Amino acid sequence: MSKFWSPLAAKLVPYVPGEQPKDKKYIKLNTNENPYPPSPKVLEAIQAAVNEDLRLYPDPTCQQLIDTLADYHKLSSKEVFVGNGSDEVLAFAFAAFFDPAKPVLFADITYSFYKVYAEFYGLQADLVPLDEQFRIPLDEFMNRENGGIVIPNPNAPTAMLIPVDDLRPVLAHNQNQVVIIDEAYIDFGGESAAALVREYPNLLVVQTLSKSRSLAGLRVGWALGSEELIDGLNRVKNSFNSYTIDRLALAGAIAAMEDESYFLETAAKVSATREATSAALRELGFIVTDSKANFLFVSHPNVEAETLFLKLREQGVLVRYFKQLRIDRFLRVSIGTDDEMDAFLHAVKAIVQP
């Protein structure tokens, strides 16, 4: 610990992303990236944006991208906010909407960045335990005092989806608090809550280009909500950094949203591979949760998860292992191409059925 650190920096426990080793070539199934490249139209748009205008600041309002997203979601531009990845959008939302005097509610087993944001902003975190089937118990979000709620749908790392109509009681019961629905993985089999934005002024839906549109390297995310909520996000953003998205990212993001046919095609391929891999793992004796994301959450009754993780790594296959109470017998496995998943299954079979 450095003597130069502030008290805040000293107490933080930062988020730890999936490893990105460089020692050799791996089949990379540990960070939930899309195995398919982005739309060719995205690459064309970025290449076209590489010109002398890079000497100029990008549009701080990101208006063209906001208009594109508004058209896509059938909302007004005043109901859309964009940021440098959905992580940044979530960070701004924690700052804009949650009161340190009241606890923010989210699941005990979920995206670990939520805890980091809560600590960073000096918020109380009230963790809601998942049930024995790893489902988020929505009734708990209606029975606990809170200053805000975060529900990922589907949840990570469990991959389980909540039907959008099941979210309505939570939104109705918490009309004086902001309810964030984090939809990073919604495009792989779920229905978005975006259609509820005008019905519930306390709803903020957060999405990203990183997963279903193959643009984790571009860093663009957005939020959908009432004009009042979007104004709050803009107040925070413009007190931090007015130019959060660069010219190349803006061009690529617009092209990605406009090429819907490519997005639907690749998302469907990932979902089909997920279902085939899930079935094959069950045949090998694995417990597999019902995934509607681009990853699987799996456990084998006879082989420890950490052992599987290490042996797979030795064979050049990276998956994610969380050494955390209640889920330390599970692995999170991102969905790759059919060939990558075949190689993963071949490696797994050699471990569980030597």
C-alpha positions in Angstrom: 0.0 0.0 0.0 1.4 3.4 -1.0 1.6 6.3 1.3 0.4 8.4 -1.6 -2.9 6.6 -2.0 -6.1 8.3 -0.9 -8.2 6.5 1.8 -10.6 5.6 -1.0 -7.9 4.0 -3.2 -6.5 2.1 -0.2 -9.8 0.4 0.6 -10.9 -0.5 -2.9 -11.0 -4.1 -4.1 -10.9 -3.7 -7.9 -12.8 -5.8 -10.4 -10.6 -8.6 -11.9 -11.3 -9.4 -15.5 -10.7 -12.7 -17.2 -7.1 -13.5 -17.9 -5.6 -12.5 -21.2 -2.4 -14.6 -21.3 0.2 -14.1 -24.0 2.5 -17.1 -23.4 0.8 -19.2 -26.2 -2.3 -19.4 -28.3 -5.4 -20.5 -26.4 -9.0 -21.4 -27.2 -10.4 -18.4 -25.3 -13.7 -19.2 -23.6 -13.2 -17.1 -20.5 -14.3 -13.6 -21.2 -17.7 -14.0 -23.0 -16.5 -12.4 -26.2 -18.3 -13.1 -29.5 -16.4 -15.7 -31.5 -17.4 -14.1 -34.8 -16.0 -10.9 -36.3 -18.0 -7.7 -36.4 -20.1 -6.8 -39.4 -18.0 -5.9 -42.4 -19.9 -2.7 -42.6 -18.5 -1.8 -39.2 -15.0 -2.2 -40.4 -15.8 -0.1 -43.5 -17.3 2.7 -41.4 -14.2 2.8 -39.1 -11.8 2.8 -42.0 -13.8 5.7 -43.6 -13.6 7.6 -40.3 -9.8 7.4 -40.3 -9.2 10.8 -41.8 -8.0 14.3 -41.0 -11.0 14.9 -38.8 -9.2 12.9 -36.1 -7.5 16.1 -35.1 -10.9 17.4 -34.0 -12.8 16.4 -30.8 -15.7 14.0 -31.5 -19.3 15.2 -31.0 -19.7 15.4 -27.2 -23.4 14.7 -27.5 -23.0 11.6 -29.7 -26.2 12.7 -31.4 -26.0 10.6 -34.5 -25.5 7.4 -32.5 -28.2 8.4 -30.0 -30.6 9.0 -32.9 -29.7 5.6 -34.4 -30.3 3.9 -31.1 -33.5 5.8 -30.5 -34.9 4.7 -33.9 -33.9 1.1 -33.2 -35.6 1.0 -29.8 -38.6 3.1 -30.9 -37.9 5.8 -28.3 -37.0 9.5 -28.5 -33.4 10.7 -28.5 -34.0 12.2 -25.1 -34.6 8.7 -23.7 -31.1 7.4 -24.8 -27.7 7.8 -23.2 -24.4 6.4 -24.6 -21.1 5.8 -22.9 -17.7 4.2 -23.2 -19.0 0.6 -22.8 -21.8 -0.5 -20.5 -19.4 -0.6 -17.6 -19.0 3.2 -17.8 -22.8 3.6 -18.2 -23.3 1.6 -15.0 -20.7 3.5 -13.1 -22.4 6.8 -14.1 -25.8 5.3 -13.1 -24.5 4.3 -9.6 -23.3 7.9 -9.1 -26.4 9.5 -10.6 -29.2 7.6 -8.8 -28.1 5.8 -5.7 -28.2 7.5 -2.2 -25.5 6.6 0.3 -28.1 6.8 3.1 -30.0 3.8 1.7 -28.7 0.4 0.5 -28.5 -0.6 -3.2 -29.9 -4.1 -3.8 -28.3 -6.7 -6.1 -27.8 -10.4 -6.0 -25.0 -12.0 -4.0 -23.8 -14.0 -7.0 -23.7 -11.7 -10.0 -21.5 -9.4 -12.0 -18.8 -8.5 -9.5 -18.3 -4.9 -10.7 -21.5 -3.9 -8.9 -19.7 -4.4 -5.6 -16.8 -2.3 -6.8 -19.1 0.5 -7.9 -20.9 0.5 -4.6 -17.7 0.8 -2.7 -16.2 3.4 -5.0 -19.2 5.7 -4.5 -19.5 5.0 -0.7 -22.8 3.1 -1.1 -24.2 0.4 1.2 -24.7 -2.9 -0.7 -27.5 -5.2 0.4 -26.8 -8.5 -1.2 -29.9 -10.7 -2.1 -29.0 -14.4 -2.0 -29.8 -16.5 -5.1 -32.1 -19.4 -4.4 -30.8 -23.0 -4.5 -31.4 -23.1 -8.3 -29.4 -19.9 -8.7 -32.5 -17.9 -9.6 -32.8 -14.3 -8.5 -35.7 -14.2 -5.9 -37.6 -11.1 -7.2 -39.9 -11.0 -4.1 -36.9 -10.0 -2.0 -36.6 -6.8 -4.1 -40.1 -5.9 -3.0 -39.5 -6.7 0.7 -36.3 -4.8 1.5 -35.9 -1.1 2.0 -33.6 0.2 -0.6 -32.3 3.3 -2.4 -32.0 1.5 -5.8 -31.9 -1.9 -7.5 -29.6 -3.6 -10.1 -30.8 -6.8 -11.8 -28.8 -8.3 -14.6 -30.9 -10.2 -17.1 -29.6 -12.8 -17.9 -27.5 -12.9 -14.8 -23.8 -13.6 -14.9 -22.2 -16.0 -14.2 -25.3 -18.2 -13.8 -26.7 -17.4 -17.4 -30.3 -17.6 -16.2 -33.0 -15.3 -17.7 -35.9 -13.6 -16.0 -39.1 -13.3 -18.2 -39.6 -9.6 -18.8 -43.1 -9.6 -17.4 -41.8 -10.9 -14.1 -39.9 -7.6 -13.7 -43.1 -5.6 -13.7 -43.9 -6.1 -10.0 -40.4 -5.1 -9.0 -40.7 -1.9 -11.0 -44.2 -1.1 -9.7 -43.2 -1.7 -6.1 -40.2 0.5 -6.2 -41.6 3.6 -8.0 -39.4 6.0 -5.9 -36.2 4.1 -6.6 -34.3 3.6 -9.9 -34.3 0.0 -11.0 -31.4 -0.9 -13.4 -31.8 -3.9 -15.7 -28.4 -4.8 -17.1 -29.0 -6.5 -20.4 -25.4 -7.3 -21.6 -26.5 -10.7 -22.8 -30.2 -10.2 -23.6 -29.8 -10.8 -27.4 -29.0 -14.5 -27.0 -32.5 -15.7 -26.2 -34.2 -13.1 -24.0 -36.7 -10.3 -24.4 -35.5 -6.8 -23.6 -37.2 -4.6 -21.0 -36.7 -1.6 -23.3 -40.4 -1.7 -24.2 -41.3 -0.9 -20.6 -39.3 2.4 -20.4 -42.3 4.6 -21.0 -44.5 2.6 -18.6 -42.0 2.8 -15.7 -40.2 6.2 -15.3 -37.9 4.5 -12.7 -36.6 1.9 -15.2 -33.1 2.2 -16.7 -32.1 -0.5 -19.2 -28.4 -0.9 -20.0 -27.1 -2.6 -23.1 -23.8 -3.0 -24.9 -22.2 -3.7 -28.3 -19.6 -6.0 -26.7 -21.4 -9.3 -26.8 -24.0 -9.8 -29.5 -22.5 -7.3 -31.9 -18.9 -8.6 -31.6 -17.5 -5.2 -30.5 -15.9 -5.8 -27.1 -12.8 -4.0 -28.4 -14.8 -0.8 -29.4 -16.2 0.0 -26.0 -19.7 1.4 -26.6 -22.7 0.9 -24.3 -26.0 2.7 -23.8 -28.9 3.3 -21.4 -32.6 3.6 -22.1 -34.8 5.5 -19.7 -37.1 8.4 -19.0 -35.8 11.9 -20.0 -35.4 12.6 -16.3 -33.0 9.6 -15.9 -31.1 10.4 -19.0 -30.6 14.0 -17.8 -29.1 12.6 -14.6 -26.7 10.5 -16.5 -25.6 13.4 -18.7 -25.0 15.6 -15.6 -22.6 13.0 -14.2 -20.9 12.4 -17.6 -20.4 16.0 -18.3 -18.9 16.5 -14.8 -16.4 13.7 -15.6 -15.6 13.7 -19.3 -17.7 15.2 -22.1 -15.9 13.3 -24.8 -16.4 9.7 -23.8 -16.7 8.1 -27.2 -14.2 8.8 -30.0 -14.8 9.3 -33.7 -13.9 5.8 -34.7 -16.1 4.2 -32.1 -19.0 6.4 -33.0 -18.7 5.4 -36.7 -18.4 1.7 -35.9 -21.3 1.7 -33.4 -23.7 3.4 -35.9 -22.8 0.8 -38.6 -23.3 -2.1 -36.1 -26.8 -0.9 -35.2 -27.8 -0.4 -38.8 -26.6 -3.9 -39.9 -29.3 -5.8 -38.0 -29.3 -8.8 -40.3 -25.7 -9.6 -39.6 -26.2 -9.2 -35.8 -29.3 -11.5 -35.9 -27.3 -14.1 -37.9 -24.3 -14.3 -35.6 -26.4 -14.2 -32.4 -28.5 -17.1 -33.7 -25.3 -19.1 -34.5 -24.0 -18.5 -30.9 -27.3 -19.6 -29.4 -27.4 -22.8 -31.5 -23.9 -23.7 -30.6 -24.7 -23.0 -26.9 -27.7 -25.5 -27.0 -25.6 -28.2 -28.7 -22.7 -27.7 -26.2 -25.1 -27.8 -23.3 -26.6 -31.1 -24.5 -23.2 -32.6 -25.0 -22.1 -31.6 -21.5 -25.2 -33.1 -19.9 -24.4 -36.4 -21.7 -21.0 -36.3 -20.0 -22.7 -36.0 -16.6 -22.4 -32.2 -16.1 -25.0 -30.0 -14.4 -25.7 -27.1 -16.7 -28.0 -24.2 -15.8 -30.6 -23.1 -18.4 -28.6 -20.5 -20.3 -30.0 -17.7 -22.4 -26.6 -15.9 -22.6 -23.5 -16.5 -24.7 -21.9 -18.7 -22.0 -22.7 -21.8 -19.9 -22.5 -22.3 -16.1 -21.5 -25.9 -15.5 -20.4 -28.3 -12.8 -19.4 -32.0 -12.8 -20.3 -34.1 -9.7 -17.1 -36.1 -9.8 -14.4 -33.6 -10.9 -13.7 -30.4 -9.0 -14.2 -27.2 -11.0 -10.7 -25.9 -10.1 -9.2 -29.2 -11.4 -11.1 -28.9 -14.6 -10.1 -25.3 -15.0 -6.4 -26.1 -14.5 -6.4 -29.2 -16.8 -8.2 -27.4 -19.5 -5.7 -24.5 -19.3 -2.8 -27.0 -19.7 -4.5 -28.2 -22.9 -4.8 -24.6 -24.2 -8.4 -24.0 -23.3 -9.3 -21.0 -21.1 -12.5 -21.0 -19.1 -13.5 -18.9 -16.0 -13.3 -20.2 -12.5 -14.6 -18.2 -9.5 -13.2 -19.2 -6.2 -16.3 -18.0 -4.4 -18.6 -19.5 -1.9 -21.6 -21.4 -3.4 -20.2 -21.3 -7.0 -16.7 -22.8 -6.5 -17.8 -26.1 -8.0 -18.9 -24.3 -11.2 -17.1 -23.0 -14.3 -18.3 -20.3 -16.7 -17.7 -21.3 -20.3 -18.0 -18.8 -23.1 -19.5 -20.0 -26.4 -17.0 -20.1 -29.2 -17.3 -21.3 -32.8 -18.4 -24.9 -33.4 -14.8 -26.0 -33.9 -13.7 -24.3 -30.7 -16.5 -26.0 -28.7 -15.7 -29.3 -30.3 -12.1 -28.9 -29.1 -13.4 -27.9 -25.6 -15.7 -31.0 -25.4 -12.9 -33.3 -26.6 -10.6 -31.9 -23.8 -13.4 -32.1 -21.2 -14.2 -35.7 -22.1 -10.6 -36.7 -21.7 -10.6 -35.2 -18.1 -14.0 -36.6 -16.9 -13.8 -39.9 -18.7 -10.1 -40.8 -18.7 
